[in-house]
Amino acid sequence: MNLSEHDIQRIVAEVVRRLTAMQNSTPPAHNQMQATDNTTIQIEDKLITLASLRGRLQHAQTLSVPPRALVTPAVRDELKQRGVRLVRHGETAASAPNTDNNQSNNNQSNNNQPASGGKLLAANIGSDYRPATLAQLVKSHGADLPTVALANLPQVISEQTSRVMQDACLAVWFTPHAAQAVCLASRNSGVWAVQGFDAPSLRATLAVTPANVLAIDPRGKSQYSLKQMLETFINP
């Protein structure tokens, strides 16, 4: 069955809507955020965004996150403004500030680096769009751009998705099959994949979806547009 671009975008939008609904309807007994005492909030997400913390920090003094969780610069700024200490599970609140505050300062001085010292995984999946241009875009964010042969898309996406989950990092895929890649990746628990069309629509999507995978079809897009989407994804 041949699907039009409109049909594919509609399917992707429905997948994102259902995943968001599933996240919002998580039963209280299984919430990923819990208060360990009156002033400490513990969260188990791999990607910590402002959306995941909304309304939870009023009385918090400490936010505890998984050891390899990605914390966006916007969250770090919010914690700093509120005077909330960021620690990682297994660290003591007394010993953690130097490490995480130093990382926060490093992120503020170099906003092009992925949050919390995590790495950005990038891949060119079957795209012949200006390879040197794409490689330079991700290089500015500390990533390489390996070219992945497009022989079996489901298998390729499965392999790429496994790396994202294993390393608890952000990933960007340049591929002419971006919509299909999003659908395939979103089948995996813990992976939130979105398609990038332009920076404004991506920003709106990220406001409600804590995405850790961005798939872009670079065809017909300017270098500036690609750069804006990448920066929006890394620093929402």
Secondary structure as a PSIPRED ss2 file (coil, helix, strand):
# PSIPRED VFORMAT (PSIPRED V4.0)

   1 M C   1.000  0.000  0.000
   2 N C   1.000  0.000  0.000
   3 L C   1.000  0.000  0.000
   4 S C   1.000  0.000  0.000
   5 E H   0.000  1.000  0.000
   6 H H   0.000  1.000  0.000
   7 D H   0.000  1.000  0.000
   8 I H   0.000  1.000  0.000
   9 Q H   0.000  1.000  0.000
  10 R H   0.000  1.000  0.000
  11 I H   0.000  1.000  0.000
  12 V H   0.000  1.000  0.000
  13 A H   0.000  1.000  0.000
  14 E H   0.000  1.000  0.000
  15 V H   0.000  1.000  0.000
  16 V H   0.000  1.000  0.000
  17 R H   0.000  1.000  0.000
  18 R H   0.000  1.000  0.000
  19 L H   0.000  1.000  0.000
  20 T H   0.000  1.000  0.000
  21 A H   0.000  1.000  0.000
  22 M H   0.000  1.000  0.000
  23 Q H   0.000  1.000  0.000
  24 N H   0.000  1.000  0.000
  25 S C   1.000  0.000  0.000
  26 T C   1.000  0.000  0.000
  27 P C   1.000  0.000  0.000
  28 P H   0.000  1.000  0.000
  29 A H   0.000  1.000  0.000
  30 H H   0.000  1.000  0.000
  31 N C   1.000  0.000  0.000
  32 Q C   1.000  0.000  0.000
  33 M E   0.000  0.000  1.000
  34 Q E   0.000  0.000  1.000
  35 A E   0.000  0.000  1.000
  36 T C   1.000  0.000  0.000
  37 D C   1.000  0.000  0.000
  38 N C   1.000  0.000  0.000
  39 T C   1.000  0.000  0.000
  40 T E   0.000  0.000  1.000
  41 I E   0.000  0.000  1.000
  42 Q E   0.000  0.000  1.000
  43 I E   0.000  0.000  1.000
  44 E C   1.000  0.000  0.000
  45 D C   1.000  0.000  0.000
  46 K C   1.000  0.000  0.000
  47 L E   0.000  0.000  1.000
  48 I E   0.000  0.000  1.000
  49 T C   1.000  0.000  0.000
  50 L H   0.000  1.000  0.000
  51 A H   0.000  1.000  0.000
  52 S H   0.000  1.000  0.000
  53 L H   0.000  1.000  0.000
  54 R C   1.000  0.000  0.000
  55 G C   1.000  0.000  0.000
  56 R C   1.000  0.000  0.000
  57 L C   1.000  0.000  0.000
  58 Q C   1.000  0.000  0.000
  59 H C   1.000  0.000  0.000
  60 A C   1.000  0.000  0.000
  61 Q C   1.000  0.000  0.000
  62 T E   0.000  0.000  1.000
  63 L E   0.000  0.000  1.000
  64 S E   0.000  0.000  1.000
  65 V E   0.000  0.000  1.000
  66 P C   1.000  0.000  0.000
  67 P C   1.000  0.000  0.000
  68 R C   1.000  0.000  0.000
  69 A C   1.000  0.000  0.000
  70 L E   0.000  0.000  1.000
  71 V E   0.000  0.000  1.000
  72 T C   1.000  0.000  0.000
  73 P H   0.000  1.000  0.000
  74 A H   0.000  1.000  0.000
  75 V H   0.000  1.000  0.000
  76 R H   0.000  1.000  0.000
  77 D H   0.000  1.000  0.000
  78 E H   0.000  1.000  0.000
  79 L H   0.000  1.000  0.000
  80 K H   0.000  1.000  0.000
  81 Q H   0.000  1.000  0.000
  82 R H   0.000  1.000  0.000
  83 G C   1.000  0.000  0.000
  84 V C   1.000  0.000  0.000
  85 R E   0.000  0.000  1.000
  86 L E   0.000  0.000  1.000
  87 V E   0.000  0.000  1.000
  88 R E   0.000  0.000  1.000
  89 H C   1.000  0.000  0.000
  90 G C   1.000  0.000  0.000
  91 E C   1.000  0.000  0.000
  92 T C   1.000  0.000  0.000
  93 A C   1.000  0.000  0.000
  94 A C   1.000  0.000  0.000
  95 S C   1.000  0.000  0.000
  96 A C   1.000  0.000  0.000
  97 P H   0.000  1.000  0.000
  98 N H   0.000  1.000  0.000
  99 T H   0.000  1.000  0.000
 100 D H   0.000  1.000  0.000
 101 N H   0.000  1.000  0.000
 102 N H   0.000  1.000  0.000
 103 Q H   0.000  1.000  0.000
 104 S H   0.000  1.000  0.000
 105 N H   0.000  1.000  0.000
 106 N H   0.000  1.000  0.000
 107 N H   0.000  1.000  0.000
 108 Q H   0.000  1.000  0.000
 109 S H   0.000  1.000  0.000
 110 N C   1.000  0.000  0.000
 111 N C   1.000  0.000  0.000
 112 N C   1.000  0.000  0.000
 113 Q C   1.000  0.000  0.000
 114 P C   1.000  0.000  0.000
 115 A H   0.000  1.000  0.000
 116 S H   0.000  1.000  0.000
 117 G H   0.000  1.000  0.000
 118 G C   1.000  0.000  0.000
 119 K C   1.000  0.000  0.000
 120 L E   0.000  0.000  1.000
 121 L E   0.000  0.000  1.000
 122 A E   0.000  0.000  1.000
 123 A E   0.000  0.000  1.000
 124 N E   0.000  0.000  1.000
 125 I E   0.000  0.000  1.000
 126 G C   1.000  0.000  0.000
 127 S C   1.000  0.000  0.000
 128 D C   1.000  0.000  0.000
 129 Y C   1.000  0.000  0.000
 130 R C   1.000  0.000  0.000
 131 P H   0.000  1.000  0.000
 132 A H   0.000  1.000  0.000
 133 T H   0.000  1.000  0.000
 134 L H   0.000  1.000  0.000
 135 A H   0.000  1.000  0.000
 136 Q H   0.000  1.000  0.000
 137 L H   0.000  1.000  0.000
 138 V H   0.000  1.000  0.000
 139 K H   0.000  1.000  0.000
 140 S C   1.000  0.000  0.000
 141 H C   1.000  0.000  0.000
 142 G C   1.000  0.000  0.000
 143 A C   1.000  0.000  0.000
 144 D C   1.000  0.000  0.000
 145 L C   1.000  0.000  0.000
 146 P C   1.000  0.000  0.000
 147 T E   0.000  0.000  1.000
 148 V E   0.000  0.000  1.000
 149 A C   1.000  0.000  0.000
 150 L C   1.000  0.000  0.000
 151 A C   1.000  0.000  0.000
 152 N C   1.000  0.000  0.000
 153 L H   0.000  1.000  0.000
 154 P H   0.000  1.000  0.000
 155 Q H   0.000  1.000  0.000
 156 V H   0.000  1.000  0.000
 157 I H   0.000  1.000  0.000
 158 S H   0.000  1.000  0.000
 159 E H   0.000  1.000  0.000
 160 Q H   0.000  1.000  0.000
 161 T H   0.000  1.000  0.000
 162 S H   0.000  1.000  0.000
 163 R H   0.000  1.000  0.000
 164 V H   0.000  1.000  0.000
 165 M H   0.000  1.000  0.000
 166 Q H   0.000  1.000  0.000
 167 D H   0.000  1.000  0.000
 168 A C   1.000  0.000  0.000
 169 C C   1.000  0.000  0.000
 170 L E   0.000  0.000  1.000
 171 A E   0.000  0.000  1.000
 172 V E   0.000  0.000  1.000
 173 W E   0.000  0.000  1.000
 174 F E   0.000  0.000  1.000
 175 T C   1.000  0.000  0.000
 176 P C   1.000  0.000  0.000
 177 H C   1.000  0.000  0.000
 178 A H   0.000  1.000  0.000
 179 A H   0.000  1.000  0.000
 180 Q H   0.000  1.000  0.000
 181 A H   0.000  1.000  0.000
 182 V H   0.000  1.000  0.000
 183 C H   0.000  1.000  0.000
 184 L H   0.000  1.000  0.000
 185 A H   0.000  1.000  0.000
 186 S C   1.000  0.000  0.000
 187 R C   1.000  0.000  0.000
 188 N C   1.000  0.000  0.000
 189 S C   1.000  0.000  0.000
 190 G C   1.000  0.000  0.000
 191 V C   1.000  0.000  0.000
 192 W C   1.000  0.000  0.000
 193 A E   0.000  0.000  1.000
 194 V E   0.000  0.000  1.000
 195 Q E   0.000  0.000  1.000
 196 G E   0.000  0.000  1.000
 197 F C   1.000  0.000  0.000
 198 D C   1.000  0.000  0.000
 199 A H   0.000  1.000  0.000
 200 P H   0.000  1.000  0.000
 201 S H   0.000  1.000  0.000
 202 L H   0.000  1.000  0.000
 203 R H   0.000  1.000  0.000
 204 A H   0.000  1.000  0.000
 205 T H   0.000  1.000  0.000
 206 L H   0.000  1.000  0.000
 207 A C   1.000  0.000  0.000
 208 V C   1.000  0.000  0.000
 209 T C   1.000  0.000  0.000
 210 P C   1.000  0.000  0.000
 211 A C   1.000  0.000  0.000
 212 N C   1.000  0.000  0.000
 213 V E   0.000  0.000  1.000
 214 L E   0.000  0.000  1.000
 215 A E   0.000  0.000  1.000
 216 I E   0.000  0.000  1.000
 217 D C   1.000  0.000  0.000
 218 P C   1.000  0.000  0.000
 219 R C   1.000  0.000  0.000
 220 G C   1.000  0.000  0.000
 221 K C   1.000  0.000  0.000
 222 S C   1.000  0.000  0.000
 223 Q H   0.000  1.000  0.000
 224 Y H   0.000  1.000  0.000
 225 S H   0.000  1.000  0.000
 226 L H   0.000  1.000  0.000
 227 K H   0.000  1.000  0.000
 228 Q H   0.000  1.000  0.000
 229 M H   0.000  1.000  0.000
 230 L H   0.000  1.000  0.000
 231 E H   0.000  1.000  0.000
 232 T H   0.000  1.000  0.000
 233 F H   0.000  1.000  0.000
 234 I H   0.000  1.000  0.000
 235 N C   1.000  0.000  0.000
 236 P C   1.000  0.000  0.000
